[in-house]
Amino acid sequence: MTVQAAIEAKLQAEFSPLVLEVTNESHMHNVPPGSESHFKVVLVSKGFEGVRKVKRHQLVYGVLAEEMAGPIHALALHTYDEVEYQGQAPQSPQCLGGSKADV
């Protein structure tokens, strides 16, 4: 199972999301081709109603503890309740680390 598939399965099982988008953004960073180390997650759940953003992130980190201890280097979380979600999350910035900053 890919890292992305594991993330999707665990978040689906734990949060029964209305919207779940897991995007592998590793290609935007200075990593080998085919890497699964940088992800963006958009997660909309009724269970987030009345829960502060920090607590939402802690809940996600708890579910993904195994992946966070291993293959995941960066995880951009965009967590919303049903009312907050407006159909899209912010775009991720381009990485300028490593050799990508060299001209």
NORCORSUL-V332240 format. One record per backbone hydrogen bond with DSSP energy under -1.0 kcal/mol. CO is the residue of the C=O (numbers start at 1). NH is the residue of the N-H. If there is no record, write none. Layout:
# NORCORSUL-V332240
CO;NH, CO;NH
This chain:
# NORCORSUL-V332240
2;6, 3;7, 4;8, 5;9, 6;10, 7;11, 8;12, 9;13, 10;14, 11;15, 12;16, 19;44, 21;42, 23;40, 25;28, 26;29, 29;31, 32;35, 37;73, 37;74, 38;25, 39;76, 40;23, 41;78, 42;21, 43;80, 44;18, 44;19, 45;48, 46;49, 48;51, 52;56, 53;57, 54;58, 55;59, 56;60, 57;61, 58;62, 59;63, 60;64, 62;65, 64;68, 65;69, 67;72, 74;39, 76;41, 78;43, 80;45, 81;85, 97;100, 98;101
